[in-house]
């Protein structure tokens, strides 16, 4: 993929600026996206750049109105539950690739996780290794 993904890199950088010093991005191998956990008290600060930088947002009740690529992605196994929000930022050159973020509480209600990844909507699909490399660079994920 030869397009510039600078907008997504900038968004990821801005999200990271609002994380508490104790929070560190990790790679979620199972879901193929970046994940960071933080305390409930930091929720508003962490989500501020997400609300400001992403183009669209859906919650469980509104997900039926999502664009087809988003709906397919969620139906393919990611899912969305009550209390979860799903955000999408579109690439400047169209929607062949989208940056997404989702946030939800853990079972204890005191810890939240923010997850960030990419959705490819064109064929061929995004290579998982390339997605990981981009997000590791943009979010400064350290090797495990």
LINMO-V801825 format. One line per field, one symbol per residue. burial: b if it has 9 or more other C-alpha atoms within 8 Angstrom, else e. A space follows every 10 residues. Layout:
burial: ???
This chain:
burial: eeeeeeebbb bbbbbeebbe eebebbbbee ebbbbbbbbb ebbebbbebb eeebeebbbb eebeebeeeb bebbeeeeeb eeebbbbbbb beeeeebbbb bbbbbbeeee bbbbbbbbbb beeeeeeeee bbeebbebbe beee
